[in-house]
């Protein structure tokens, strides 16, 4: 560990201990130090984690052994990453996050089948990505509590490279979002998004084709 990094860490620790409520810089360093410690402590729990990955210390994890995170990617505050191995949608769920991808604050990703997020993808805040639902939405399930229904879905979710997803968007099962596409804030994506296309609305529809 280099002298510069040691000095930065020592400065951060002093700021956290002495000035926890007085400076935004102190709060930033507290966030960074706790996140780096959390990442180092939990790295071995994942299926794979690349270099220079940052995980916020308040990350909620379920099934990290089925999660891959590529180098240089970051997971912001109050995020949740979950894989579910109930055998109803796939033999083994898998969540893959590519390189240099940023998951914004409050992102919730739940995989019971397969979710693949590419490289250099930018998530805004409070985004949901899910490849599963609770049950088949049939009359036969009325008497079954939703939490006890089987996890089912239309198929994997694939988000290709260089995609930008705006705040509070929702991406649901069986969807592929093409390279370089933009999903507007508050959109609900139920169908595939072509490459280099801007979509918006509930349900999301193309509003612009990039030229």
C-alpha positions as CSV (number, residue, x, y, z in Angstrom):
1,X,0.0,0.0,0.0
2,X,1.5,3.4,-1.1
3,X,2.3,6.2,1.3
4,X,-0.2,8.5,-0.4
5,X,-3.0,6.0,0.1
6,X,-2.1,5.5,3.7
7,X,-2.1,9.2,4.2
8,X,-5.5,9.6,2.6
9,X,-6.9,6.8,4.8
10,X,-5.4,8.3,7.9
11,X,-6.9,11.7,7.0
12,X,-10.3,10.2,6.4
13,X,-10.3,8.3,9.7
14,X,-9.4,11.5,11.6
15,X,-12.2,13.4,9.8
16,X,-14.7,10.7,10.5
17,X,-13.8,10.5,14.2
18,X,-13.5,14.2,14.9
19,X,-15.9,16.0,12.5
20,X,-18.7,13.6,11.7
21,X,-21.4,16.3,11.4
22,X,-19.5,19.4,10.4
23,X,-18.2,18.9,6.9
24,X,-19.5,17.3,3.7
25,X,-15.9,16.3,3.1
26,X,-15.9,14.3,6.3
27,X,-19.2,12.6,5.3
28,X,-17.7,11.8,1.9
29,X,-14.6,10.3,3.4
30,X,-16.7,8.3,5.9
31,X,-18.7,6.9,3.0
32,X,-15.6,6.0,1.1
33,X,-13.7,4.4,4.0
34,X,-16.7,2.3,5.1
35,X,-17.4,1.3,1.5
36,X,-13.8,0.2,0.9
37,X,-13.8,-1.8,4.1
38,X,-17.1,-3.4,3.2
39,X,-15.9,-4.3,-0.3
40,X,-12.7,-5.9,1.0
41,X,-14.5,-7.8,3.7
42,X,-17.2,-9.3,1.3
43,X,-15.2,-9.7,-1.9
44,X,-14.8,-13.4,-1.4
45,X,-18.5,-14.0,-1.1
46,X,-19.2,-13.1,-4.7
47,X,-18.9,-15.4,-7.7
48,X,-16.3,-13.0,-9.1
49,X,-15.3,-9.3,-8.4
50,X,-12.9,-7.3,-10.5
51,X,-10.3,-4.8,-9.5
52,X,-11.3,-1.3,-8.3
53,X,-14.9,-2.3,-7.5
54,X,-16.6,-0.1,-4.9
55,X,-19.6,-1.3,-2.8
56,X,-21.5,1.0,-0.5
57,X,-21.4,-0.3,3.1
58,X,-25.2,-0.4,3.3
59,X,-25.6,-2.7,0.3
60,X,-28.2,-5.4,0.9
61,X,-27.1,-8.7,-0.5
62,X,-28.8,-12.0,-1.1
63,X,-27.0,-14.8,-2.9
64,X,-23.8,-13.0,-3.7
65,X,-22.2,-16.3,-4.8
66,X,-24.3,-16.0,-8.0
67,X,-23.2,-12.4,-8.6
68,X,-20.4,-11.2,-10.9
69,X,-19.2,-7.6,-10.8
70,X,-16.6,-6.4,-13.4
71,X,-13.6,-4.2,-12.7
72,X,-14.1,-0.5,-12.0
73,X,-17.8,-0.8,-11.3
74,X,-19.6,0.8,-8.3
75,X,-22.7,0.2,-6.3
76,X,-24.1,3.3,-4.6
77,X,-25.9,3.9,-1.3
78,X,-29.0,1.9,-0.2
79,X,-28.9,-0.5,-3.1
80,X,-30.1,-4.1,-3.1
81,X,-28.7,-7.0,-5.2
82,X,-30.5,-10.4,-4.9
83,X,-30.4,-13.8,-6.6
84,X,-33.1,-16.4,-5.9
85,X,-32.4,-20.1,-6.2
86,X,-35.9,-21.6,-5.9
87,X,-35.6,-23.7,-9.1
88,X,-38.8,-22.4,-10.7
89,X,-37.4,-20.1,-13.4
90,X,-33.9,-21.5,-13.9
91,X,-31.6,-24.1,-12.5
92,X,-29.3,-21.4,-11.2
93,X,-29.9,-17.7,-11.2
94,X,-27.1,-15.4,-12.2
95,X,-26.6,-11.6,-12.0
96,X,-23.7,-10.2,-14.1
97,X,-22.6,-6.6,-13.9
98,X,-19.9,-5.5,-16.5
99,X,-17.0,-3.2,-16.2
100,X,-17.1,0.5,-15.3
101,X,-20.8,0.3,-14.6
102,X,-22.4,2.6,-12.0
103,X,-25.5,1.6,-10.0
104,X,-27.1,4.7,-8.6
105,X,-28.5,5.2,-5.1
106,X,-31.5,3.0,-4.3
107,X,-31.0,0.6,-7.2
108,X,-32.9,-2.7,-6.7
109,X,-31.9,-5.7,-8.8
110,X,-33.5,-9.1,-8.3
111,X,-32.6,-12.2,-10.4
112,X,-34.3,-15.6,-10.3
113,X,-33.2,-16.4,-13.9
114,X,-30.5,-14.3,-15.5
115,X,-29.7,-10.6,-15.6
116,X,-26.8,-9.3,-17.6
117,X,-25.7,-5.7,-17.4
118,X,-23.0,-4.6,-19.8
119,X,-20.0,-2.3,-19.6
120,X,-20.1,1.5,-19.0
121,X,-23.8,1.4,-18.1
122,X,-25.1,4.3,-16.0
123,X,-28.0,3.9,-13.6
124,X,-29.8,6.9,-12.0
125,X,-31.4,6.7,-8.6
126,X,-34.1,4.3,-7.4
127,X,-34.1,2.0,-10.4
128,X,-35.6,-1.5,-10.4
129,X,-34.5,-4.4,-12.6
130,X,-36.3,-7.7,-12.2
131,X,-36.6,-10.9,-14.2
132,X,-39.3,-12.4,-12.0
133,X,-42.8,-12.1,-10.6
134,X,-44.6,-13.8,-7.7
135,X,-46.9,-16.3,-9.4
136,X,-48.7,-16.5,-12.7
137,X,-51.5,-14.0,-11.8
138,X,-54.3,-16.6,-12.0
139,X,-57.4,-17.2,-10.0
140,X,-55.9,-20.5,-8.7
141,X,-53.4,-18.4,-6.7
142,X,-55.8,-16.2,-4.9
143,X,-55.5,-18.2,-1.7
144,X,-51.7,-18.3,-1.8
145,X,-49.9,-15.5,-0.1
146,X,-47.8,-13.6,-2.7
147,X,-44.6,-14.3,-0.8
148,X,-45.2,-18.1,-1.1
149,X,-46.0,-18.1,-4.8
150,X,-43.4,-19.5,-7.3
151,X,-41.1,-17.0,-8.9
152,X,-41.8,-16.9,-12.6
153,X,-40.7,-14.6,-15.5
154,X,-40.7,-14.1,-19.3
155,X,-37.0,-14.6,-19.6
156,X,-33.6,-13.0,-18.9
157,X,-32.9,-9.2,-18.8
158,X,-30.0,-8.0,-20.9
159,X,-28.8,-4.4,-20.7
160,X,-26.1,-3.9,-23.3
161,X,-23.0,-1.6,-23.2
162,X,-23.2,2.2,-22.8
163,X,-26.9,2.3,-21.8
164,X,-28.1,5.2,-19.6
165,X,-31.2,4.6,-17.4
166,X,-32.9,7.6,-15.8
167,X,-34.2,7.9,-12.2
168,X,-37.0,5.6,-11.0
169,X,-37.1,3.5,-14.2
170,X,-38.3,-0.1,-14.0
171,X,-36.9,-2.9,-16.3
172,X,-39.0,-6.1,-16.3
173,X,-38.4,-9.7,-17.4
174,X,-37.7,-10.8,-21.0
175,X,-36.3,-7.4,-22.0
176,X,-33.2,-6.6,-24.0
177,X,-32.0,-2.9,-24.0
178,X,-29.7,-2.3,-27.0
179,X,-26.3,-0.7,-27.0
180,X,-26.2,3.0,-26.3
181,X,-30.0,3.3,-25.6
182,X,-31.4,5.8,-23.2
183,X,-34.4,5.0,-20.9
184,X,-36.1,8.1,-19.6
185,X,-36.8,8.7,-16.0
186,X,-39.9,7.0,-14.5
187,X,-40.3,4.7,-17.6
188,X,-41.5,1.1,-17.3
189,X,-39.8,-1.1,-19.9
190,X,-41.8,-4.1,-20.9
191,X,-40.5,-4.7,-24.4
192,X,-37.1,-4.7,-26.1
193,X,-35.4,-1.4,-26.7
194,X,-33.5,-1.1,-30.0
195,X,-29.9,0.0,-30.2
196,X,-29.3,3.8,-30.1
197,X,-33.0,4.5,-29.2
198,X,-34.5,6.8,-26.5
199,X,-37.6,5.4,-24.9
200,X,-40.0,7.0,-22.4
201,X,-43.4,6.4,-20.7
202,X,-45.5,3.7,-19.1
203,X,-45.1,1.4,-20.9
204,X,-41.9,2.7,-22.5
205,X,-42.1,3.6,-26.2
206,X,-39.5,4.9,-28.6
207,X,-39.4,8.7,-28.8
208,X,-36.2,9.3,-30.6
209,X,-33.8,7.3,-32.9
210,X,-30.2,8.6,-32.5
211,X,-28.5,9.6,-35.8
